[in-house]
């Protein structure tokens, strides 16, 4: 049997963390190639966002949220001049107004040049009431905006300081699969930042992610396990994920015929197999057999991650 000293296992895990860039909504998992376009909701009519009088249905609508698509600073001016008013709309009981605000933010957050601007100028103040909306479309668009904003490394820090993690953990509890998926994507992005790994745990993010790892929806499980894989690059989280029962659903997903799901599960198992107690539990759950089978996968990333997990477990892949 091959032997993997703790130092070797930690080095392998650290390398994996270095090679795993932020998860980009809509893109393949931790892909090294240029990500594809993010899923975008249809663009809202800008003038619909700022009616002249919220209490008067017949009031003339203005174009106060009209943003020049060619002007990279356009969103800055709108946020500076209209933030207070937009927050009122976001907090209103008018679901259509909430959708319009959330949709516009989600669309604008796709653009790298505007991601930091939105957060710095109070975009999270807009998103906070939207994440607590009872409307699933509003929640979905809010989660989508947060996922896009969290791609940016600077935003990962700013969002953690401004309540973004708490918003996302709240959204993980949604019963809507689209919301669950987008919130998990955003958590995975946020978890790339070293400091955020423990903050997400402290905010109660591990338990709902473990629940979502067992989702009947593969697309939800993929994102939840991707988030757990990023969070596990931390000794405290690695032990806590196992303590909360996270190993069993991940091993179940490792046997999935869905290549994205099995690949993320293999990556998570690699990151979770450095802790001695976790090693014993994985072996007890028949993890060695499952991982050995994965090393024969036609998907190179899956096979490679499974092989590295076996090294951590002190098991050869033969």
CORUR-V531248 format. One record per backbone hydrogen bond with DSSP energy under -1.0 kcal/mol. NH is the residue of the N-H (numbers start at 1). CO is the residue of the C=O. If there is no record, write none. Layout:
NH_CO + NH_CO
This chain:
9_5 + 10_6 + 11_7 + 12_8 + 13_9 + 14_10 + 15_11 + 16_12 + 17_13 + 18_14 + 19_15 + 27_24 + 31_28 + 48_45 + 49_46 + 52_60 + 56_53 + 59_56 + 62_50 + 66_63 + 71_68 + 74_71 + 77_73 + 78_74 + 79_75 + 80_76 + 81_77 + 82_78 + 83_79 + 86_82 + 87_83 + 88_84 + 89_85 + 90_86 + 91_87 + 98_94 + 99_95 + 100_96 + 101_97 + 102_98 + 103_99 + 104_100 + 105_101 + 106_102 + 107_103 + 108_104 + 109_105 + 110_107 + 111_108 + 114_111 + 118_114 + 119_115 + 120_116 + 121_117 + 122_119 + 123_118 + 126_122 + 127_123 + 128_124 + 131_127 + 133_130 + 139_135 + 140_136 + 141_137 + 142_138 + 143_139 + 144_140 + 145_141 + 146_142 + 147_143 + 148_144 + 149_145 + 150_146 + 151_148 + 152_149 + 156_152 + 158_154 + 159_155 + 161_157 + 162_158 + 164_159 + 167_163 + 168_164 + 169_165 + 170_166 + 171_167 + 172_168 + 173_170 + 174_171 + 180_176 + 181_177 + 182_178 + 183_179 + 184_180 + 185_181 + 186_182 + 187_183 + 188_184 + 189_185 + 190_186 + 191_187 + 192_189 + 193_190 + 199_195 + 200_196 + 201_197 + 202_198 + 203_199 + 204_201 + 205_200 + 209_205 + 210_206 + 211_207 + 212_208 + 213_209 + 214_211 + 215_212 + 221_217 + 222_218 + 223_219 + 224_220 + 225_221 + 226_222 + 227_223 + 228_224 + 229_225 + 230_226 + 231_227 + 232_228 + 233_230 + 234_232 + 238_234 + 239_235 + 240_236 + 241_237 + 242_238 + 243_239 + 244_240 + 245_242 + 246_241 + 250_246 + 251_247 + 252_248 + 253_249 + 254_250 + 255_252 + 256_253 + 262_258 + 263_259 + 264_260 + 265_261 + 266_262 + 267_263 + 268_264 + 269_265 + 270_266 + 271_267 + 272_268 + 279_275 + 280_276 + 281_277 + 282_278 + 283_279 + 284_280 + 285_281 + 286_283 + 287_282 + 290_286 + 291_287 + 292_288 + 293_289 + 294_290 + 295_291 + 296_293 + 297_294 + 303_299 + 304_300 + 305_301 + 306_302 + 307_303 + 308_304 + 309_305 + 310_306 + 311_307 + 312_308 + 313_309 + 314_311 + 315_310
